[in-house]
Amino acid sequence: MRTAITLTALATVLACSFITAPAHARARVFVASYGNDANPCTFGSPCKTFQQAVNVVDPGGEVTAIDSAGFGPINITQAVTITSPDGVEAGIVPNPGSPGISINTTGDVFLRGLTIEGNNSGTDGISLTGGGTGTVTTLGIVHCVIRHFTHDGIYLQPTNTLHLSIIDTIASNNGLEGIDLSPSGNGTMHGVVDHSTASSNSGDGITVWGSNSTLRIPDYLGIEIVNSVASTNGVNGVKVHSTAGTVATQVTVRDTSASLNGNDGFLIEGGNVFEDVFLAHVVATLNVNHGAEGSNLTSFGDNHISGNINGDTSGSWGTASFH
């Protein structure tokens, strides 16, 4: 019933635009369980797979799933939005040894409402590499579920400046990290992880890794993690790593829980003098090692760090100020 209501509303909203659109326009295309990749990917004659829809849509256009089905892995090389309405489950299962979604583009990419299932054979759920030095790319991942990949749920390694939003997303039961933010070369990221969960991953829940980027101040790697959970992971809940001589790394964590992890709730390591992590109203309990460990670590004094097996905190703690 939810799907039928969604389809009726979707058809009503889009009808006028299809009446007046020229035959060659591909600003919005569709996939469906009953589709065929030989079709023109219109609402009335949809494609079968996301890949074919992405191949034919205009740069910056939108691909929408009409009903619930599996629509195959995707290789994205242009700006695009891929979305499914509420009540529709758009599934993606990768080929063994490959990512579910590969992104290598200078354009803006938005992914919404996708269920990406690795079946313990796909490498990464969402993998972004490259992007072109000197360009700014936006990546939005909203209301997605990414699980059972052999490497990372979300693996982002841009070589440009990436503006990132991960919102209302679950990355769980992956072979290494749930969310791995690791720019390389001249790459960096500015972004937010909000209302998201990284749990039951074999490695870290969320990793912010600055040590592969060679950028220097005034460029920096800046991530805010808010209203999120990084718990029950095999190693750390949240790990920040930035070595001397690599990009300045600034991370703020607010209203976030990192408990029941195999090592630390929050671990800051690497020794970069321009590496700073700020904790505000976080919870770290019952971690096997420490609740929070590292240098250049600042607490705003309103955190709940208690009951961790090898001690609640370790390392040097600074004052609430940026360098």
Backbone bond lengths (Angstrom), bond angles and torsions (degrees), N, CA, C in turn:
res aa  C-N    CA-C-N  psi(-1)  N-CA   C-N-CA  omega(-1)  CA-C   N-CA-C  phi
1 M - - - 1.463 - - 1.514 111.03 -
2 R 1.352 117.20 -39.67 1.468 118.68 -179.46 1.517 110.76 -64.00
3 T 1.338 116.49 -39.32 1.454 120.05 179.84 1.521 111.07 -65.41
4 A 1.300 117.69 -42.06 1.464 120.64 -178.93 1.514 111.09 -62.92
5 I 1.320 116.54 -42.25 1.458 119.97 178.19 1.516 110.56 -62.60
6 T 1.318 115.52 -42.43 1.468 120.07 -179.72 1.517 110.70 -62.32
7 L 1.342 117.45 -42.64 1.459 121.07 -178.39 1.522 111.00 -65.99
8 T 1.311 118.01 -40.52 1.464 120.81 178.85 1.519 110.77 -61.14
9 A 1.326 115.51 -46.79 1.457 119.53 179.61 1.514 111.03 -63.58
10 L 1.321 115.80 -41.07 1.457 119.99 -178.78 1.513 111.13 -64.47
11 A 1.325 116.34 -44.06 1.462 120.32 -179.89 1.519 111.73 -63.26
12 T 1.324 117.17 -40.44 1.463 121.61 -179.63 1.512 111.68 -63.94
13 V 1.315 115.57 -45.16 1.465 120.09 -177.68 1.515 111.76 -64.50
14 L 1.352 115.34 -36.70 1.461 118.65 -172.43 1.532 114.05 -90.82
15 A 1.307 118.62 -12.10 1.456 121.07 -170.38 1.526 112.81 -57.17
16 C 1.317 116.99 -47.70 1.467 120.50 -176.32 1.517 111.95 -62.13
17 S 1.312 116.18 -39.77 1.462 118.65 -177.67 1.518 110.84 -66.49
18 F 1.342 118.85 -32.13 1.447 120.68 179.84 1.521 111.75 -75.10
19 I 1.335 117.55 -29.87 1.461 120.21 179.00 1.520 110.93 -64.40
20 T 1.336 116.72 -39.19 1.460 120.08 -173.52 1.518 113.39 -97.80
21 A 1.333 118.59 -10.16 1.450 119.83 -175.51 1.520 110.66 -73.15
22 P 1.344 118.78 140.90 1.461 120.75 175.92 1.519 110.48 -66.58
23 A 1.345 116.50 156.40 1.453 121.54 -173.32 1.520 112.34 -60.88
24 H 1.345 117.91 -30.80 1.459 120.65 -175.06 1.521 112.57 -86.65
25 A 1.338 118.26 -6.39 1.463 120.00 -175.25 1.521 110.43 -68.78
26 R 1.327 116.73 133.44 1.459 122.07 178.40 1.522 110.49 -130.18
27 A 1.325 117.84 35.18 1.456 120.77 -179.06 1.522 111.60 -68.12
28 R 1.342 117.57 -25.19 1.459 121.97 177.38 1.519 108.43 -141.20
29 V 1.329 115.44 127.47 1.463 120.50 179.95 1.520 108.73 -131.36
30 F 1.357 116.23 169.65 1.454 120.89 -170.07 1.523 111.38 -137.20
31 V 1.350 114.03 151.77 1.459 121.14 170.77 1.525 107.95 -125.09
32 A 1.345 115.58 154.35 1.463 120.54 178.67 1.525 109.18 -154.79
33 S 1.325 115.79 159.84 1.462 120.73 179.86 1.523 111.66 -61.17
34 Y 1.313 116.74 -30.36 1.462 122.36 -178.38 1.530 112.07 -95.94
35 G 1.337 116.65 8.52 1.455 120.34 -176.46 1.520 113.80 -75.79
36 N 1.321 114.33 176.62 1.458 121.94 179.12 1.527 107.86 -143.75
37 D 1.311 117.57 133.50 1.463 119.66 -177.13 1.521 113.16 -70.69
38 A 1.313 118.12 -6.98 1.464 120.94 171.57 1.523 111.63 -84.08
39 N 1.328 117.35 -8.81 1.464 121.79 179.30 1.535 110.67 -75.62
40 P 1.344 117.14 165.91 1.468 120.36 178.26 1.525 114.12 -80.16
41 C 1.327 118.14 3.01 1.472 123.28 176.45 1.524 113.10 68.29
42 T 1.318 117.89 26.85 1.454 121.67 173.66 1.530 109.22 -82.47
43 F 1.320 116.97 172.08 1.464 120.09 178.71 1.524 110.75 -61.68
44 G 1.316 117.59 -39.10 1.456 121.34 -179.96 1.516 113.86 -79.87
45 S 1.322 116.68 -19.11 1.466 121.34 -177.55 1.528 108.63 -140.79
46 P 1.340 116.44 72.59 1.464 120.16 -170.21 1.530 113.06 -78.66
47 C 1.331 113.68 164.63 1.461 121.38 172.42 1.521 110.12 -79.68
48 K 1.331 114.89 172.12 1.457 121.67 178.98 1.528 112.40 -96.61
49 T 1.338 117.36 -32.79 1.466 121.05 -173.99 1.525 111.56 -123.72
50 F 1.333 114.75 152.43 1.456 120.17 174.11 1.527 111.10 -61.68
51 Q 1.328 117.36 -36.96 1.459 118.91 -176.16 1.525 111.69 -61.83
52 Q 1.329 117.58 -44.52 1.456 119.40 179.14 1.522 110.74 -64.90
53 A 1.338 116.36 -39.25 1.461 119.16 178.50 1.526 111.34 -63.19
54 V 1.331 116.73 -42.40 1.465 120.48 177.61 1.530 110.65 -64.55
55 N 1.317 117.12 -34.59 1.469 120.68 -179.92 1.526 112.33 -64.42
56 V 1.341 117.29 -33.90 1.465 119.35 -173.09 1.519 113.91 -101.71
57 V 1.329 118.82 -15.89 1.459 119.49 -177.76 1.523 110.47 -71.71
58 D 1.336 116.37 150.93 1.452 120.57 176.37 1.524 110.68 -64.05
59 P 1.329 119.20 149.18 1.471 120.15 172.72 1.522 111.13 -54.40
60 G 1.315 116.73 129.35 1.449 120.98 -176.53 1.510 113.92 84.95
61 G 1.346 117.68 2.12 1.456 122.00 -178.68 1.513 112.37 -82.10
62 E 1.351 115.08 -174.37 1.458 121.59 -173.25 1.520 110.60 -126.38
63 V 1.339 114.42 136.06 1.458 122.55 174.61 1.526 107.52 -112.27
64 T 1.346 117.37 127.12 1.458 121.68 -176.27 1.523 110.29 -125.13
65 A 1.334 116.03 135.01 1.468 121.60 173.99 1.521 109.17 -84.58
66 I 1.326 117.13 128.26 1.459 121.68 -178.95 1.522 111.53 -81.21
67 D 1.345 117.38 -41.00 1.461 120.63 -178.30 1.521 109.76 -137.74
68 S 1.319 116.04 178.31 1.462 121.54 -175.79 1.524 110.18 -83.26
69 A 1.340 114.99 127.20 1.466 120.94 178.85 1.521 108.24 -173.01
70 G 1.330 115.88 176.13 1.458 121.14 170.53 1.516 109.28 -95.04
71 F 1.328 116.42 129.11 1.462 120.01 -172.21 1.526 113.42 -117.68
72 G 1.333 117.11 13.60 1.450 120.82 170.65 1.511 115.03 80.80
73 P 1.343 117.20 163.13 1.471 122.16 179.27 1.524 111.48 -68.31
74 I 1.351 115.48 164.58 1.466 120.27 -174.98 1.521 109.93 -136.30
75 N 1.327 116.23 136.58 1.459 123.25 168.66 1.522 107.64 -112.10
76 I 1.329 116.99 112.44 1.466 122.30 -173.51 1.521 109.32 -102.43
77 T 1.327 116.84 121.73 1.461 121.86 179.66 1.528 112.38 -125.36
78 Q 1.318 118.05 13.64 1.456 122.13 176.54 1.520 109.03 -149.43
79 A 1.328 116.06 166.37 1.460 120.47 176.38 1.522 110.01 -61.81
80 V 1.343 116.58 134.53 1.458 119.50 -178.31 1.530 109.32 -164.68
81 T 1.327 116.00 154.52 1.457 123.68 168.63 1.517 108.06 -113.95
82 I 1.328 116.32 130.68 1.467 121.74 177.14 1.516 106.93 -122.90
83 T 1.327 116.73 123.09 1.455 119.19 -170.14 1.521 111.50 -146.37
84 S 1.326 115.52 155.60 1.465 120.82 168.72 1.515 107.75 -130.27
85 P 1.336 118.35 138.52 1.473 121.13 -179.75 1.525 110.71 -68.17
86 D 1.306 116.52 162.09 1.454 121.37 173.08 1.529 109.49 -56.33
87 G 1.336 116.11 136.48 1.445 120.79 -178.32 1.508 114.34 92.57
88 V 1.340 116.99 -6.41 1.460 122.14 177.52 1.523 108.15 -115.10
89 E 1.329 117.31 129.41 1.463 121.25 176.27 1.519 109.22 -103.40
90 A 1.325 115.37 108.03 1.461 121.28 179.33 1.526 107.86 -96.37
91 G 1.341 116.01 106.34 1.452 121.30 -175.60 1.519 112.94 -93.30
92 I 1.340 114.46 146.86 1.461 121.44 175.74 1.519 107.31 -133.37
93 V 1.330 116.72 122.83 1.463 123.16 175.00 1.523 107.30 -121.39
94 P 1.345 118.46 124.33 1.464 120.53 -176.72 1.518 112.45 -77.85
95 N 1.311 115.30 166.11 1.447 120.57 166.03 1.525 108.77 -72.04
96 P 1.339 119.34 145.61 1.469 120.55 179.61 1.532 111.64 -53.48
97 G 1.344 115.20 134.77 1.459 120.40 179.40 1.515 114.65 79.29
98 S 1.345 118.25 10.88 1.465 122.33 -177.44 1.525 110.10 -132.87
99 P 1.337 117.41 161.92 1.468 120.01 176.33 1.518 111.65 -73.86
100 G 1.340 114.81 160.97 1.449 119.37 171.47 1.523 111.12 -72.19
101 I 1.342 116.67 -48.01 1.462 122.99 176.42 1.515 108.34 -129.93
102 S 1.329 117.44 122.42 1.462 123.45 174.81 1.523 108.68 -106.23
103 I 1.333 116.15 131.02 1.467 120.53 -178.94 1.521 108.33 -123.18
104 N 1.322 116.49 123.93 1.460 121.82 174.69 1.526 107.82 -146.29
105 T 1.322 115.41 84.85 1.456 120.71 -174.03 1.517 110.37 -153.56
106 T 1.327 116.20 155.82 1.460 120.97 172.75 1.525 111.31 -88.83
107 G 1.321 116.93 -3.97 1.457 120.29 -177.30 1.514 112.44 -88.43
108 D 1.336 115.59 174.44 1.460 122.61 179.58 1.527 109.54 -86.79
109 V 1.333 115.70 135.38 1.458 121.73 -177.25 1.527 108.52 -126.35
110 F 1.340 116.08 131.17 1.461 122.16 177.28 1.527 108.59 -126.95
111 L 1.342 115.73 128.74 1.457 122.41 -178.82 1.519 107.60 -122.54
112 R 1.327 117.23 126.05 1.465 120.14 -177.18 1.519 111.04 -138.86
113 G 1.343 115.22 132.12 1.453 120.97 169.67 1.509 114.87 73.84
114 L 1.341 117.76 31.09 1.460 121.68 -176.61 1.528 110.70 -103.95
115 T 1.327 116.50 142.01 1.453 122.88 171.76 1.520 107.77 -108.24
116 I 1.332 116.22 112.49 1.457 121.46 -172.91 1.530 107.45 -112.24
117 E 1.313 116.84 109.51 1.459 124.35 -171.32 1.534 110.32 -111.70
118 G 1.336 116.31 116.42 1.458 120.34 -175.70 1.505 115.44 -82.09
119 N 1.337 117.70 -17.50 1.465 121.67 -178.93 1.531 112.33 55.14
120 N 1.331 116.57 25.84 1.464 122.42 -179.89 1.527 112.95 57.16
121 S 1.331 116.38 27.02 1.466 120.86 176.92 1.522 112.54 -135.76
122 G 1.330 118.74 -24.96 1.456 121.08 174.35 1.518 110.65 -76.40
123 T 1.338 117.58 152.03 1.469 121.12 -174.44 1.523 112.31 -79.23
124 D 1.313 118.61 -61.13 1.461 123.73 -179.62 1.525 109.13 -128.71
125 G 1.327 115.63 146.93 1.450 118.45 176.60 1.518 111.73 -69.42
126 I 1.332 116.29 -55.70 1.465 122.93 175.50 1.519 106.71 -126.55
127 S 1.316 116.85 122.05 1.460 122.11 -177.72 1.520 109.37 -123.27
128 L 1.334 116.29 121.89 1.459 121.28 176.68 1.511 109.06 -120.29
129 T 1.316 116.69 124.81 1.463 122.53 175.22 1.516 108.94 -133.27
130 G 1.319 115.35 156.50 1.462 119.20 176.37 1.506 112.37 69.89
131 G 1.324 115.46 -146.76 1.454 120.75 -179.95 1.503 113.20 122.50
132 G 1.333 117.71 -14.04 1.458 118.44 176.80 1.508 113.27 92.27
133 T 1.285 117.88 116.27 1.456 122.54 -178.65 1.520 111.12 -61.29
134 G 1.331 115.78 135.71 1.452 121.10 174.58 1.509 114.70 89.84
135 T 1.324 118.54 -3.48 1.459 120.36 178.89 1.522 109.58 -102.18
136 V 1.312 115.01 162.61 1.464 121.30 176.67 1.521 107.87 -114.21
137 T 1.306 116.93 124.83 1.455 123.03 -179.90 1.517 108.85 -119.28
138 T 1.319 116.39 144.50 1.453 121.91 175.49 1.517 108.97 -111.74
139 L 1.331 116.57 131.58 1.457 122.26 174.40 1.515 108.56 -124.98
140 G 1.325 116.07 122.80 1.456 121.58 175.35 1.512 110.00 -117.11
141 I 1.339 116.52 127.16 1.459 122.89 176.53 1.521 106.52 -122.01
142 V 1.319 117.02 111.02 1.461 121.37 -170.81 1.529 109.83 -129.93
143 H 1.324 115.75 130.02 1.468 122.37 171.71 1.528 110.73 56.75
144 C 1.329 115.90 47.21 1.458 121.37 178.82 1.526 110.32 -114.75
145 V 1.335 115.96 156.56 1.456 123.20 173.38 1.523 107.41 -122.19
146 I 1.347 116.60 125.56 1.460 121.97 -177.78 1.526 107.84 -129.88
147 R 1.327 117.94 120.62 1.462 119.52 -172.26 1.528 111.38 -153.52
148 H 1.352 114.16 157.42 1.464 123.54 170.98 1.523 113.50 64.76
149 F 1.350 116.73 40.31 1.463 120.88 172.39 1.523 110.16 -100.94
150 T 1.324 116.41 150.92 1.458 119.92 -176.19 1.519 112.63 -73.96
151 H 1.328 118.69 -23.94 1.467 122.62 178.96 1.524 108.60 -109.99
152 D 1.296 119.14 -105.70 1.464 122.66 -176.71 1.525 111.67 -109.36
153 G 1.329 114.96 152.41 1.452 118.57 169.79 1.521 110.78 -67.64
154 I 1.332 116.26 -54.82 1.470 122.64 175.93 1.523 107.30 -123.84
155 Y 1.324 117.65 119.92 1.469 122.81 -178.14 1.522 108.29 -124.39
156 L 1.334 116.23 108.52 1.460 121.21 -175.64 1.526 109.52 -118.03
157 Q 1.332 116.04 118.42 1.455 122.10 -178.66 1.528 109.66 -132.68
158 P 1.339 116.87 65.98 1.469 119.08 -177.03 1.524 111.89 -72.80
159 T 1.318 115.70 151.37 1.466 121.70 172.37 1.520 110.81 -107.36
160 N 1.327 116.08 9.90 1.456 122.20 175.92 1.527 108.07 -123.69
161 T 1.329 116.56 -164.39 1.466 120.78 173.23 1.518 108.54 -92.18
162 L 1.318 116.13 116.71 1.461 121.69 -177.38 1.515 109.65 -107.04
163 H 1.332 116.82 124.79 1.458 122.68 171.53 1.521 107.21 -94.88
164 L 1.334 116.37 119.62 1.449 122.15 -165.58 1.519 112.03 -122.15
165 S 1.340 116.12 137.66 1.462 122.30 169.18 1.518 108.12 -135.33
166 I 1.340 116.00 119.49 1.466 121.91 171.70 1.518 105.87 -116.45
167 I 1.326 116.80 111.90 1.459 121.92 -170.86 1.526 109.94 -130.64
168 D 1.344 116.10 133.23 1.462 121.68 173.22 1.526 110.97 53.26
169 T 1.339 115.72 49.00 1.460 121.62 -173.96 1.524 109.85 -127.84
170 I 1.337 116.77 145.31 1.454 123.16 177.88 1.520 108.99 -114.32
171 A 1.354 116.09 128.14 1.463 122.16 173.09 1.522 106.60 -125.38
172 S 1.335 116.88 105.14 1.457 119.99 -171.15 1.520 111.77 -139.59
173 N 1.353 114.73 156.03 1.466 122.39 173.19 1.523 113.15 58.05
174 N 1.338 115.75 38.26 1.456 120.51 177.07 1.527 110.55 -100.24
175 G 1.332 116.74 159.16 1.449 121.51 -171.57 1.511 115.05 -72.34
176 L 1.323 118.33 -20.77 1.461 121.18 176.51 1.529 108.27 -130.86
177 E 1.323 118.63 -109.08 1.459 120.63 -178.62 1.530 112.68 -87.07
178 G 1.325 115.07 151.77 1.452 119.00 169.99 1.521 110.34 -73.61
179 I 1.346 116.06 -54.31 1.467 122.65 178.63 1.522 107.21 -129.79
180 D 1.315 117.60 118.85 1.472 123.24 -176.60 1.526 108.52 -119.64
181 L 1.338 116.03 108.73 1.466 122.50 -178.52 1.519 107.44 -105.57
182 S 1.335 117.03 102.39 1.464 121.69 -166.47 1.525 111.38 -140.27
183 P 1.341 118.54 73.79 1.467 119.70 179.21 1.521 111.24 -63.20
184 S 1.328 116.35 153.63 1.460 120.13 -178.40 1.518 110.41 -135.17
185 G 1.340 116.40 163.40 1.462 121.24 179.49 1.508 111.24 60.54
186 N 1.338 116.34 -122.31 1.465 121.93 176.54 1.523 111.70 -94.38
187 G 1.301 117.10 23.38 1.448 120.64 -176.83 1.509 113.54 -92.09
188 T 1.332 114.90 156.93 1.454 121.65 172.50 1.524 108.71 -156.69
189 M 1.314 116.87 175.32 1.461 121.87 178.85 1.505 110.50 -139.14
190 H 1.311 116.13 144.42 1.457 123.78 169.15 1.520 105.65 -128.42
191 G 1.342 117.14 119.63 1.446 115.36 -176.95 1.499 114.91 -176.20
192 V 1.345 113.90 -171.57 1.459 121.40 -173.47 1.520 110.14 -139.04
193 V 1.341 114.69 141.87 1.457 123.06 166.97 1.522 105.97 -112.45
194 D 1.321 117.10 115.99 1.462 120.94 -170.02 1.527 110.17 -132.35
195 H 1.352 116.12 134.21 1.466 122.03 177.40 1.531 111.09 49.88
196 S 1.327 116.08 45.37 1.456 120.81 -178.03 1.530 110.36 -125.31
197 T 1.325 115.93 160.79 1.457 122.40 -177.04 1.519 109.93 -127.88
198 A 1.351 115.75 129.36 1.463 122.45 172.38 1.521 106.28 -123.29
199 S 1.318 116.64 100.65 1.459 120.48 -171.78 1.516 111.42 -136.84
200 S 1.341 114.63 152.72 1.467 122.47 174.05 1.523 112.83 58.13
201 N 1.327 117.27 28.83 1.456 121.18 172.21 1.529 108.94 -87.50
202 S 1.324 117.78 149.91 1.468 120.51 -176.83 1.521 112.61 -69.83
203 G 1.315 118.54 -28.92 1.453 122.71 176.79 1.513 111.56 -99.39
204 D 1.337 116.86 -127.49 1.456 122.47 178.67 1.529 110.47 -89.75
205 G 1.336 114.37 153.58 1.457 118.09 174.27 1.521 110.97 -68.57
206 I 1.339 116.27 -58.43 1.472 122.54 179.34 1.522 107.91 -130.92
207 T 1.324 117.42 126.24 1.458 122.83 176.76 1.520 109.68 -117.71
208 V 1.338 116.08 129.04 1.462 121.96 170.52 1.523 105.37 -112.09
209 W 1.306 117.27 106.53 1.469 123.30 -168.71 1.532 108.90 -115.46
210 G 1.329 116.14 103.55 1.462 120.12 -178.59 1.511 115.39 -92.03
211 S 1.323 117.59 -4.29 1.465 120.53 -168.58 1.515 114.39 -76.43
212 N 1.334 118.83 -6.94 1.464 120.59 177.14 1.524 112.77 -96.93
213 S 1.329 117.15 -2.24 1.467 121.17 -178.49 1.521 110.39 -102.96
214 T 1.309 115.99 135.02 1.463 121.62 -178.13 1.524 112.79 -100.24
215 L 1.330 118.29 8.08 1.461 120.77 179.53 1.526 110.88 -64.41
216 R 1.312 116.20 153.12 1.459 122.21 179.76 1.528 109.86 -123.53
217 I 1.326 115.93 160.63 1.466 121.50 175.53 1.517 109.03 -52.59
218 P 1.358 120.45 135.65 1.474 126.77 18.13 1.529 115.08 -85.56
219 D 1.346 119.30 -3.00 1.458 119.46 175.20 1.527 109.76 -69.57
220 Y 1.311 117.04 149.22 1.462 121.18 -178.44 1.518 109.68 -154.85
221 L 1.324 115.47 162.14 1.450 123.60 173.03 1.515 107.46 -102.13
222 G 1.324 117.73 114.93 1.462 121.15 -174.98 1.513 112.25 -127.39
223 I 1.328 116.35 119.06 1.467 121.61 -178.14 1.523 109.18 -130.19
224 E 1.332 117.02 137.49 1.454 122.55 172.19 1.527 108.58 -115.62
225 I 1.331 115.89 127.68 1.463 122.09 177.91 1.525 106.81 -112.81
226 V 1.325 117.03 115.73 1.465 120.60 -173.66 1.523 110.52 -133.41
227 N 1.329 115.60 146.34 1.475 122.41 172.13 1.532 112.00 51.95
228 S 1.339 116.56 41.28 1.452 120.24 -172.04 1.527 111.63 -129.15
229 V 1.340 115.63 173.25 1.463 122.61 -179.81 1.515 108.72 -130.16
230 A 1.353 115.66 130.68 1.466 121.89 174.54 1.526 106.91 -132.81
231 S 1.307 116.59 76.40 1.466 122.31 -171.19 1.522 111.10 -129.99
232 T 1.337 114.98 163.17 1.470 125.17 178.22 1.529 112.32 57.59
233 N 1.323 117.44 31.70 1.461 121.15 175.80 1.525 110.50 -92.09
234 G 1.326 117.22 157.84 1.449 120.94 -175.31 1.509 114.43 -67.77
235 V 1.344 118.33 -28.06 1.459 121.28 -178.54 1.531 109.23 -119.23
236 N 1.302 119.30 -97.61 1.460 121.80 -177.61 1.525 111.50 -108.12
237 G 1.330 114.80 156.41 1.449 118.78 172.51 1.517 110.75 -72.44
238 V 1.336 116.40 -61.12 1.466 123.23 176.56 1.515 107.62 -126.54
239 K 1.329 117.14 126.24 1.467 121.50 176.93 1.526 110.24 -122.79
240 V 1.335 115.81 133.49 1.458 122.43 176.01 1.529 107.42 -120.64
241 H 1.327 117.05 126.79 1.464 121.23 -176.15 1.527 109.40 -134.68
242 S 1.323 116.10 123.31 1.463 121.27 178.60 1.517 108.14 -152.72
243 T 1.317 117.23 115.25 1.460 121.64 -176.35 1.523 111.30 -90.32
244 A 1.338 115.56 165.67 1.458 121.09 178.61 1.526 110.10 -57.35
245 G 1.326 115.76 135.48 1.452 120.81 178.36 1.511 115.16 88.12
246 T 1.346 117.57 -2.09 1.459 119.80 176.94 1.525 109.40 -104.83
247 V 1.332 116.31 -175.56 1.453 121.26 -171.09 1.539 111.23 -61.25
248 A 1.326 116.45 141.20 1.465 121.12 172.48 1.524 108.50 -59.75
249 T 1.340 115.99 131.66 1.460 120.95 -172.55 1.519 109.37 -124.05
250 Q 1.324 116.05 118.79 1.454 122.56 -176.73 1.525 108.53 -124.35
251 V 1.337 116.44 119.74 1.464 121.23 -177.32 1.522 108.91 -129.40
252 T 1.316 115.97 130.25 1.460 122.35 173.65 1.524 108.44 -113.61
253 V 1.336 116.68 130.07 1.459 121.92 178.64 1.519 107.59 -120.60
254 R 1.316 116.32 124.53 1.466 120.65 -175.74 1.526 109.92 -137.67
255 D 1.344 115.70 137.12 1.471 121.59 175.41 1.530 111.48 51.57
256 T 1.330 114.50 49.79 1.462 121.01 -175.22 1.521 109.68 -132.91
257 S 1.334 116.21 143.43 1.461 122.56 179.69 1.517 110.47 -107.70
258 A 1.360 116.24 133.72 1.463 122.38 174.61 1.522 107.62 -135.54
259 S 1.308 116.39 87.29 1.462 122.39 -173.62 1.524 110.66 -129.51
260 L 1.356 114.86 159.27 1.461 121.96 174.60 1.520 112.87 61.44
261 N 1.336 116.66 31.38 1.453 120.90 176.99 1.528 110.61 -92.99
262 G 1.339 116.44 158.50 1.455 121.37 -175.02 1.505 115.06 -72.84
263 N 1.339 118.60 -16.01 1.462 121.63 175.09 1.524 108.89 -128.85
264 D 1.317 118.94 -102.64 1.458 122.39 -178.40 1.527 111.22 -102.81
265 G 1.327 114.61 154.57 1.453 118.24 167.97 1.516 110.69 -68.52
266 F 1.357 115.74 -53.34 1.462 122.50 177.40 1.523 107.49 -127.98
267 L 1.332 118.00 122.76 1.459 122.68 179.22 1.514 109.48 -123.34
268 I 1.342 116.08 126.00 1.454 122.33 177.13 1.517 106.33 -118.59
269 E 1.332 117.02 121.46 1.453 120.50 -175.07 1.524 110.59 -144.53
270 G 1.328 115.59 164.45 1.456 121.10 173.28 1.512 114.68 121.43
271 G 1.336 118.44 -31.16 1.454 120.49 173.40 1.510 116.93 83.52
272 N 1.322 119.14 12.06 1.458 120.67 175.10 1.527 109.07 -69.32
273 V 1.346 116.12 125.06 1.464 119.24 -178.20 1.518 112.16 -63.24
274 F 1.332 117.04 -20.89 1.463 121.42 178.80 1.525 112.15 -101.30
275 E 1.319 115.96 23.49 1.449 120.97 175.98 1.525 108.86 -99.88
276 D 1.324 116.96 122.24 1.464 121.87 -179.09 1.513 110.05 -137.35
277 V 1.325 115.11 135.83 1.461 121.59 176.02 1.518 108.18 -127.13
278 F 1.320 116.70 130.52 1.457 123.30 -176.62 1.525 108.95 -117.01
279 L 1.321 115.85 126.44 1.459 121.94 -178.61 1.519 110.08 -111.32
280 A 1.325 116.30 124.25 1.455 121.60 178.75 1.519 109.12 -132.88
281 H 1.327 116.21 119.23 1.461 123.27 175.64 1.523 111.37 54.80
282 V 1.342 116.36 48.95 1.450 121.02 176.74 1.532 109.63 -103.15
283 V 1.334 115.36 163.57 1.459 122.66 176.98 1.525 108.18 -123.29
284 A 1.348 116.70 129.07 1.461 121.76 176.04 1.524 107.81 -139.42
285 T 1.312 116.37 103.89 1.463 120.93 -177.00 1.524 109.85 -134.95
286 L 1.330 115.91 149.37 1.457 123.73 170.17 1.525 113.15 60.28
287 N 1.335 117.19 29.31 1.454 120.09 170.95 1.530 108.92 -80.98
288 V 1.330 116.93 149.81 1.458 120.58 -174.38 1.520 112.03 -66.50
289 N 1.331 118.32 -33.76 1.461 120.64 178.33 1.531 109.45 -103.60
290 H 1.318 117.91 -103.39 1.467 121.35 -178.28 1.533 110.56 -110.87
291 G 1.317 114.29 158.48 1.451 119.06 171.50 1.513 111.38 -69.92
292 A 1.351 116.18 -47.10 1.464 121.88 178.49 1.517 108.13 -144.81
293 E 1.347 116.83 130.51 1.459 121.33 -175.38 1.515 109.98 -140.79
294 G 1.339 116.49 135.66 1.451 120.07 172.63 1.503 113.24 145.29
295 S 1.311 115.82 174.82 1.460 122.88 175.30 1.528 109.20 -99.48
296 N 1.320 115.32 165.82 1.465 121.21 -177.63 1.529 110.94 53.69
297 L 1.317 114.69 38.71 1.448 121.72 -179.18 1.522 109.14 -110.53
298 T 1.313 116.19 124.50 1.460 120.91 -175.24 1.520 110.69 -118.28
299 S 1.321 115.25 129.64 1.462 121.29 173.21 1.520 109.23 -106.69
300 F 1.309 116.61 138.45 1.456 120.74 176.34 1.528 112.11 -87.05
301 G 1.331 115.61 7.25 1.449 119.64 172.21 1.510 115.59 82.79
302 D 1.342 116.99 10.17 1.461 119.41 -179.58 1.524 111.06 -124.50
303 N 1.348 116.30 26.84 1.452 121.16 -177.95 1.530 111.39 -95.07
304 H 1.320 116.35 162.70 1.461 122.52 -179.95 1.527 107.24 -122.27
305 I 1.329 116.30 92.68 1.455 122.98 -177.09 1.523 107.11 -119.94
306 S 1.338 116.03 108.35 1.461 118.74 -171.64 1.523 109.60 -159.90
307 G 1.343 115.42 152.36 1.450 120.89 171.45 1.508 114.85 75.00
308 N 1.342 118.25 19.95 1.453 120.91 177.70 1.527 109.92 -86.03
309 I 1.312 118.02 142.29 1.455 122.32 -162.68 1.522 113.01 -63.97
310 N 1.336 119.05 -43.06 1.465 121.91 -177.73 1.524 113.21 -102.75
311 G 1.302 116.70 21.51 1.460 120.95 179.38 1.507 110.73 114.86
312 D 1.311 114.94 150.59 1.461 118.58 -173.98 1.518 113.29 -78.61
313 T 1.332 118.10 -40.68 1.458 120.88 -179.25 1.522 110.18 -136.07
314 S 1.326 115.38 154.80 1.454 121.58 176.40 1.518 108.48 -153.98
315 G 1.346 116.56 141.09 1.454 120.39 179.02 1.513 111.67 110.69
316 S 1.323 115.32 -171.14 1.460 120.77 -177.72 1.523 109.75 -98.13
317 W 1.336 113.96 138.45 1.458 120.34 -177.93 1.515 108.53 -118.78
318 G 1.332 115.94 131.97 1.451 119.57 -177.30 1.516 112.52 -101.07
319 T 1.314 115.89 -165.58 1.448 122.07 176.56 1.518 109.22 -97.91
320 A 1.305 115.71 169.05 1.466 120.26 -175.35 1.529 110.43 -80.67
321 S 1.310 116.52 73.50 1.461 120.97 177.29 1.508 110.22 -149.12
322 F 1.323 117.11 147.85 1.457 121.90 175.80 1.521 109.25 -84.87
323 H 1.359 115.24 159.97 1.459 119.31 172.62 1.515 109.95 -67.21
